[in-house]
Amino acid sequence: MCYNIDMEYQRDEHRVHLILYHIVFCPKRRKPVLVGNVAKDVEHLIRLKCEEQGWEVVALEVMPDHVHLFVRAWPTTSAAEVVKQVKGITSHELRRKYPHLLKLPSLWTRSYFASTAGNVSQEAIRRYIDSQRGK
């Protein structure tokens, strides 16, 4: 997947930032339970939580046994906080609405994958920092 999105830096009173997280998380035991209306509700709840927190969903894909979330967050928000908020609301609401999900000891595993992304490659940042030595 390639997202050709013009990501402008955000500016506020003391910061200039572009914080993007790619997050992947799975249901307990990687059960393929994220299908049909459950999948639709997962997507809806994630989008609502992100909007509530002021985070921008760049991309979201709900697969039967995992979720990919590409989200733009604030510098004060860690990837762990995004995961906590998203897993919390979806687990609570989905287990309340869909009794068959109560068969799992919990909806989500405790683990997740998180990676950062941005407009500049790792190599470009290294070259820039290295070039500062000679100034």
N, CA and C atoms as a LAMMPS dump frame, in Angstrom:
ITEM: TIMESTEP
0
ITEM: NUMBER OF ATOMS
405
ITEM: BOX BOUNDS ff ff ff
-5.0000000000000000e+02 5.0000000000000000e+02
-5.0000000000000000e+02 5.0000000000000000e+02
-5.0000000000000000e+02 5.0000000000000000e+02
ITEM: ATOMS id mol type element x y z
1 1 1 N 0.831 -1.176 0
2 1 2 C 0 0 0
3 1 3 C 0.878 1.244 0
4 2 1 N 0.524 2.17 -0.83
5 2 2 C 1.249 3.431 -0.863
6 2 3 C 0.24 4.557 -0.68
7 3 1 N 0.465 5.388 0.308
8 3 2 C -0.429 6.498 0.566
9 3 3 C 0.28 7.772 0.146
10 4 1 N -0.164 8.326 -0.964
11 4 2 C 0.443 9.546 -1.465
12 4 3 C -0.323 10.721 -0.878
13 5 1 N -0.133 10.938 0.38
14 5 2 C -0.847 11.98 1.095
15 5 3 C 0.138 13.08 1.434
16 6 1 N -0.249 14.305 1.116
17 6 2 C 0.617 15.43 1.427
18 6 3 C 0.54 15.678 2.925
19 7 1 N 1.564 15.264 3.63
20 7 2 C 1.585 15.416 5.072
21 7 3 C 2.327 16.698 5.436
22 8 1 N 1.572 17.691 5.766
23 8 2 C 2.138 18.965 6.194
24 8 3 C 2.5 18.867 7.677
25 9 1 N 3.557 19.561 8.042
26 9 2 C 3.896 19.652 9.448
27 9 3 C 2.832 20.472 10.159
28 10 1 N 2.486 20.061 11.363
29 10 2 C 1.549 20.827 12.167
30 10 3 C 2.351 21.785 13.033
31 11 1 N 1.806 22.951 13.24
32 11 2 C 2.469 23.962 14.066
33 11 3 C 1.497 24.401 15.154
34 12 1 N 2.047 24.566 16.339
35 12 2 C 1.277 25.18 17.407
36 12 3 C 2.218 26.126 18.134
37 13 1 N 1.853 26.588 19.303
38 13 2 C 2.604 27.683 19.928
39 13 3 C 4.094 27.422 20.141
40 14 1 N 4.488 26.176 20.409
41 14 2 C 5.9 25.909 20.69
42 14 3 C 6.476 24.743 19.905
43 15 1 N 5.7 24.179 18.973
44 15 2 C 6.157 22.959 18.318
45 15 3 C 5.87 22.978 16.825
46 16 1 N 6.691 22.248 16.112
47 16 2 C 6.424 21.886 14.724
48 16 3 C 6.558 20.367 14.71
49 17 1 N 5.549 19.673 14.203
50 17 2 C 5.58 18.218 14.331
51 17 3 C 4.83 17.506 13.222
52 18 1 N 5.219 16.265 13.027
53 18 2 C 4.544 15.327 12.138
54 18 3 C 4.745 13.953 12.759
55 19 1 N 3.782 13.516 13.535
56 19 2 C 3.863 12.246 14.26
57 19 3 C 2.877 11.27 13.628
58 20 1 N 3.405 10.24 12.993
59 20 2 C 2.583 9.214 12.347
60 20 3 C 2.95 7.856 12.92
61 21 1 N 1.943 7.099 13.325
62 21 2 C 2.169 5.757 13.84
63 21 3 C 1.468 4.746 12.947
64 22 1 N 2.171 3.662 12.633
65 22 2 C 1.551 2.49 12.014
66 22 3 C 1.434 1.473 13.135
67 23 1 N 0.207 1.104 13.444
68 23 2 C -0.065 0.214 14.572
69 23 3 C -0.816 -1.011 14.064
70 24 1 N -0.421 -2.175 14.533
71 24 2 C -1.102 -3.427 14.194
72 24 3 C -1.38 -4.165 15.492
73 25 1 N -2.621 -4.626 15.645
74 25 2 C -2.957 -5.421 16.827
75 25 3 C -3.957 -6.499 16.447
76 26 1 N -4.027 -7.545 17.272
77 26 2 C -4.791 -8.751 16.934
78 26 3 C -5.741 -9.154 18.053
79 27 1 N -6.826 -9.834 17.677
80 27 2 C -7.69 -10.426 18.709
81 27 3 C -6.943 -11.542 19.444
82 28 1 N -7.388 -11.814 20.647
83 28 2 C -6.801 -12.882 21.469
84 28 3 C -6.778 -14.181 20.659
85 29 1 N -5.662 -14.872 20.729
86 29 2 C -5.44 -16.146 20.03
87 29 3 C -5.547 -15.997 18.509
88 30 1 N -5.44 -14.776 18.039
89 30 2 C -5.535 -14.418 16.61
90 30 3 C -6.782 -15.024 15.951
91 31 1 N -7.857 -15.067 16.714
92 31 2 C -9.126 -15.6 16.212
93 31 3 C -9.68 -14.662 15.132
94 32 1 N -10.19 -15.202 14.04
95 32 2 C -10.742 -14.372 12.959
96 32 3 C -12.167 -13.905 13.269
97 33 1 N -12.315 -13.072 14.292
98 33 2 C -13.637 -12.628 14.744
99 33 3 C -14.021 -11.25 14.203
100 34 1 N -13.089 -10.579 13.509
101 34 2 C -13.348 -9.219 13.026
102 34 3 C -13.939 -9.277 11.615
103 35 1 N -15.174 -9.763 11.544
104 35 2 C -15.875 -9.926 10.267
105 35 3 C -17.282 -9.349 10.373
106 36 1 N -17.885 -9.082 9.227
107 36 2 C -19.271 -8.61 9.188
108 36 3 C -19.479 -7.338 9.983
109 37 1 N -20.543 -7.339 10.788
110 37 2 C -20.878 -6.156 11.584
111 37 3 C -19.837 -5.856 12.658
112 38 1 N -19.157 -6.876 13.144
113 38 2 C -18.098 -6.654 14.133
114 38 3 C -17.001 -5.795 13.503
115 39 1 N -16.598 -6.139 12.29
116 39 2 C -15.557 -5.375 11.596
117 39 3 C -15.999 -3.937 11.354
118 40 1 N -17.25 -3.766 10.942
119 40 2 C -17.78 -2.41 10.708
120 40 3 C -17.768 -1.597 12.001
121 41 1 N -18.16 -2.249 13.098
122 41 2 C -18.184 -1.554 14.382
123 41 3 C -16.771 -1.233 14.882
124 42 1 N -15.823 -2.138 14.647
125 42 2 C -14.427 -1.859 15.027
126 42 3 C -13.965 -0.598 14.32
127 43 1 N -14.188 -0.545 13.022
128 43 2 C -13.755 0.629 12.249
129 43 3 C -14.436 1.898 12.747
130 44 1 N -15.731 1.824 12.955
131 44 2 C -16.49 2.989 13.419
132 44 3 C -15.977 3.477 14.783
133 45 1 N -15.788 2.538 15.713
134 45 2 C -15.33 2.906 17.059
135 45 3 C -13.918 3.496 17.04
136 46 1 N -13.044 2.929 16.222
137 46 2 C -11.678 3.463 16.128
138 46 3 C -11.714 4.879 15.577
139 47 1 N -12.497 5.091 14.538
140 47 2 C -12.584 6.433 13.953
141 47 3 C -13.165 7.439 14.96
142 48 1 N -14.174 7.025 15.709
143 48 2 C -14.754 7.909 16.722
144 48 3 C -13.732 8.273 17.802
145 49 1 N -13.013 7.271 18.295
146 49 2 C -12.024 7.516 19.355
147 49 3 C -10.92 8.444 18.846
148 50 1 N -10.452 8.213 17.634
149 50 2 C -9.393 9.053 17.076
150 50 3 C -9.884 10.489 16.901
151 51 1 N -11.091 10.647 16.407
152 51 2 C -11.661 11.996 16.247
153 51 3 C -11.789 12.685 17.608
154 52 1 N -12.257 11.939 18.596
155 52 2 C -12.423 12.479 19.951
156 52 3 C -11.087 12.967 20.524
157 53 1 N -10.005 12.252 20.212
158 53 2 C -8.685 12.59 20.739
159 53 3 C -7.948 13.621 19.877
160 54 1 N -8.507 13.95 18.72
161 54 2 C -7.846 14.89 17.822
162 54 3 C -6.785 14.238 16.952
163 55 1 N -6.851 12.92 16.789
164 55 2 C -5.92 12.183 15.942
165 55 3 C -6.563 11.999 14.568
166 56 1 N -5.757 12.02 13.527
167 56 2 C -6.261 11.851 12.166
168 56 3 C -5.976 10.426 11.686
169 57 1 N -7.023 9.713 11.287
170 57 2 C -6.843 8.377 10.714
171 57 3 C -6.424 8.566 9.257
172 58 1 N -5.197 8.184 8.955
173 58 2 C -4.689 8.272 7.586
174 58 3 C -5.165 7.053 6.807
175 59 1 N -5.097 5.887 7.429
176 59 2 C -5.582 4.647 6.823
177 59 3 C -5.983 3.691 7.935
178 60 1 N -6.981 2.878 7.638
179 60 2 C -7.469 1.899 8.609
180 60 3 C -7.962 0.69 7.841
181 61 1 N -7.461 -0.474 8.205
182 61 2 C -7.868 -1.716 7.565
183 61 3 C -8.173 -2.73 8.642
184 62 1 N -9.402 -3.23 8.658
185 62 2 C -9.801 -4.255 9.626
186 62 3 C -9.845 -5.584 8.888
187 63 1 N -8.944 -6.472 9.24
188 63 2 C -8.875 -7.812 8.659
189 63 3 C -9.526 -8.773 9.651
190 64 1 N -9.907 -9.981 9.217
191 64 2 C -10.56 -10.904 10.155
192 64 3 C -9.772 -11.172 11.438
193 65 1 N -8.426 -11.176 11.358
194 65 2 C -7.633 -11.516 12.541
195 65 3 C -6.622 -10.451 12.957
196 66 1 N -6.726 -9.242 12.415
197 66 2 C -5.869 -8.15 12.861
198 66 3 C -6.359 -6.814 12.316
199 67 1 N -5.838 -5.743 12.907
200 67 2 C -6.201 -4.382 12.514
201 67 3 C -4.925 -3.61 12.202
202 68 1 N -4.945 -2.89 11.075
203 68 2 C -3.871 -1.947 10.731
204 68 3 C -4.425 -0.543 10.914
205 69 1 N -3.745 0.264 11.689
206 69 2 C -4.136 1.65 11.899
207 69 3 C -2.934 2.539 11.607
208 70 1 N -3.105 3.462 10.667
209 70 2 C -2.073 4.455 10.358
210 70 3 C -2.669 5.78 10.788
211 71 1 N -2.105 6.362 11.839
212 71 2 C -2.747 7.497 12.498
213 71 3 C -1.745 8.614 12.751
214 72 1 N -2.234 9.82 12.606
215 72 2 C -1.438 11.002 12.907
216 72 3 C -1.845 11.478 14.299
217 73 1 N -0.854 11.607 15.177
218 73 2 C -1.137 11.952 16.571
219 73 3 C -0.365 13.207 16.973
220 74 1 N -0.555 13.604 18.207
221 74 2 C 0.137 14.769 18.767
222 74 3 C 1.46 14.339 19.374
223 75 1 N 2.418 15.248 19.497
224 75 2 C 3.715 14.898 20.088
225 75 3 C 3.609 14.401 21.53
226 76 1 N 2.556 14.761 22.213
227 76 2 C 2.358 14.334 23.599
228 76 3 C 1.711 12.952 23.695
229 77 1 N 1.366 12.366 22.549
230 77 2 C 0.672 11.079 22.524
231 77 3 C 1.622 9.984 22.063
232 78 1 N 1.82 8.995 22.9
233 78 2 C 2.672 7.858 22.525
234 78 3 C 1.861 6.839 21.734
235 79 1 N 2.568 5.98 21.037
236 79 2 C 1.903 4.879 20.336
237 79 3 C 1.163 4.006 21.35
238 80 1 N 1.756 3.812 22.515
239 80 2 C 1.121 3.003 23.566
240 80 3 C -0.216 3.609 23.993
241 81 1 N -0.289 4.93 24.05
242 81 2 C -1.545 5.593 24.424
243 81 3 C -2.609 5.408 23.346
244 82 1 N -2.211 5.497 22.089
245 82 2 C -3.155 5.264 20.989
246 82 3 C -3.712 3.85 21.094
247 83 1 N -2.835 2.875 21.271
248 83 2 C -3.255 1.477 21.383
249 83 3 C -4.189 1.294 22.568
250 84 1 N -3.819 1.832 23.716
251 84 2 C -4.641 1.703 24.93
252 84 3 C -6.05 2.258 24.711
253 85 1 N -6.127 3.44 24.151
254 85 2 C -7.424 4.079 23.929
255 85 3 C -8.279 3.298 22.932
256 86 1 N -7.67 2.892 21.827
257 86 2 C -8.405 2.203 20.765
258 86 3 C -8.84 0.807 21.2
259 87 1 N -7.916 0.067 21.813
260 87 2 C -8.281 -1.272 22.289
261 87 3 C -9.323 -1.195 23.399
262 88 1 N -9.194 -0.21 24.264
263 88 2 C -10.124 -0.085 25.385
264 88 3 C -11.561 0.124 24.945
265 89 1 N -11.771 1.104 24.084
266 89 2 C -13.149 1.4 23.657
267 89 3 C -13.725 0.274 22.816
268 90 1 N -12.913 -0.295 21.918
269 90 2 C -13.44 -1.354 21.06
270 90 3 C -13.753 -2.613 21.862
271 91 1 N -12.886 -2.979 22.795
272 91 2 C -13.141 -4.168 23.602
273 91 3 C -14.418 -4.011 24.421
274 92 1 N -14.529 -2.886 25.095
275 92 2 C -15.697 -2.653 25.955
276 92 3 C -16.993 -2.685 25.145
277 93 1 N -17.034 -1.93 24.078
278 93 2 C -18.267 -1.807 23.297
279 93 3 C -18.608 -3.082 22.53
280 94 1 N -17.622 -3.719 21.93
281 94 2 C -17.896 -4.916 21.133
282 94 3 C -18.308 -6.098 21.995
283 95 1 N -17.674 -6.275 23.142
284 95 2 C -18.039 -7.394 24.015
285 95 3 C -19.42 -7.182 24.639
286 96 1 N -19.804 -5.928 24.784
287 96 2 C -21.15 -5.633 25.279
288 96 3 C -22.197 -5.946 24.207
289 97 1 N -21.891 -5.628 22.968
290 97 2 C -22.845 -5.763 21.863
291 97 3 C -22.901 -7.174 21.272
292 98 1 N -21.765 -7.888 21.278
293 98 2 C -21.676 -9.202 20.638
294 98 3 C -21.299 -10.258 21.676
295 99 1 N -22.273 -10.966 22.227
296 99 2 C -22.011 -11.953 23.286
297 99 3 C -21.019 -13.047 22.896
298 100 1 N -20.942 -13.387 21.605
299 100 2 C -20.004 -14.454 21.206
300 100 3 C -18.544 -14.049 21.449
301 101 1 N -18.271 -12.761 21.558
302 101 2 C -16.906 -12.309 21.835
303 101 3 C -16.52 -12.515 23.305
304 102 1 N -17.51 -12.755 24.151
305 102 2 C -17.242 -13.025 25.568
306 102 3 C -16.599 -14.388 25.776
307 103 1 N -16.618 -15.243 24.738
308 103 2 C -15.971 -16.556 24.839
309 103 3 C -14.451 -16.421 24.916
310 104 1 N -13.934 -15.322 24.375
311 104 2 C -12.497 -15.063 24.48
312 104 3 C -12.203 -14.485 25.859
313 105 1 N -11.072 -14.837 26.461
314 105 2 C -10.749 -14.288 27.786
315 105 3 C -10.636 -12.756 27.755
316 106 1 N -10.206 -12.217 26.64
317 106 2 C -10.225 -10.774 26.383
318 106 3 C -10.303 -10.629 24.87
319 107 1 N -10.754 -9.493 24.403
320 107 2 C -10.888 -9.342 22.951
321 107 3 C -9.522 -9.262 22.285
322 108 1 N -8.615 -8.462 22.853
323 108 2 C -7.316 -8.209 22.219
324 108 3 C -6.18 -8.867 22.976
325 109 1 N -5.12 -9.207 22.256
326 109 2 C -3.89 -9.634 22.917
327 109 3 C -3.278 -8.401 23.589
328 110 1 N -2.363 -8.617 24.501
329 110 2 C -1.693 -7.48 25.139
330 110 3 C -0.623 -6.889 24.224
331 111 1 N -0.204 -7.649 23.232
332 111 2 C 0.88 -7.197 22.363
333 111 3 C 0.345 -6.376 21.186
334 112 1 N 1.264 -5.659 20.554
335 112 2 C 0.944 -4.895 19.348
336 112 3 C 2.231 -4.535 18.641
337 113 1 N 2.127 -4.144 17.397
338 113 2 C 3.259 -3.646 16.619
339 113 3 C 3.058 -2.149 16.45
340 114 1 N 4.128 -1.375 16.605
341 114 2 C 4.058 0.063 16.368
342 114 3 C 5.331 0.516 15.666
343 115 1 N 5.136 1.377 14.688
344 115 2 C 6.259 1.939 13.949
345 115 3 C 5.931 3.394 13.656
346 116 1 N 6.966 4.206 13.557
347 116 2 C 6.752 5.608 13.207
348 116 3 C 7.005 5.802 11.72
349 117 1 N 6.436 6.856 11.183
350 117 2 C 6.625 7.188 9.771
351 117 3 C 6.629 8.697 9.653
352 118 1 N 7.079 9.178 8.513
353 118 2 C 7.101 10.62 8.298
354 118 3 C 7.455 10.951 6.863
355 119 1 N 7.722 12.215 6.615
356 119 2 C 8.054 12.671 5.267
357 119 3 C 9.5 12.414 4.889
358 120 1 N 10.34 12.155 5.876
359 120 2 C 11.77 12.069 5.632
360 120 3 C 12.252 10.674 6.004
361 121 1 N 13.13 10.116 5.174
362 121 2 C 13.641 8.778 5.45
363 121 3 C 14.678 8.82 6.569
364 122 1 N 14.916 7.667 7.148
365 122 2 C 15.914 7.521 8.199
366 122 3 C 17.29 7.949 7.676
367 123 1 N 17.611 7.568 6.458
368 123 2 C 18.906 7.91 5.869
369 123 3 C 19.046 9.418 5.677
370 124 1 N 17.975 10.089 5.258
371 124 2 C 18.016 11.544 5.073
372 124 3 C 18.268 12.253 6.406
373 125 1 N 17.666 11.766 7.468
374 125 2 C 17.875 12.361 8.791
375 125 3 C 19.325 12.161 9.23
376 126 1 N 19.866 10.97 9.016
377 126 2 C 21.275 10.718 9.369
378 126 3 C 22.206 11.65 8.598
379 127 1 N 21.97 11.801 7.291
380 127 2 C 22.817 12.689 6.484
381 127 3 C 22.728 14.129 6.986
382 128 1 N 21.519 14.562 7.328
383 128 2 C 21.335 15.928 7.82
384 128 3 C 22.098 16.146 9.132
385 129 1 N 21.951 15.21 10.054
386 129 2 C 22.643 15.346 11.346
387 129 3 C 24.153 15.306 11.15
388 130 1 N 24.619 14.386 10.312
389 130 2 C 26.062 14.32 10.032
390 130 3 C 26.572 15.611 9.413
391 131 1 N 25.776 16.254 8.579
392 131 2 C 26.206 17.485 7.908
393 131 3 C 26.31 18.655 8.891
394 132 1 N 25.692 18.567 10.046
395 132 2 C 25.72 19.642 11.027
396 132 3 C 27.069 19.746 11.712
397 133 1 N 27.841 18.683 11.713
398 133 2 C 29.155 18.687 12.374
399 133 3 C 30.095 19.71 11.781
400 134 1 N 30.021 19.901 10.482
401 134 2 C 30.954 20.794 9.808
402 134 3 C 30.568 22.261 9.896
403 135 1 N 29.441 22.577 10.462
404 135 2 C 28.973 23.975 10.519
405 135 3 C 29.489 24.701 11.727
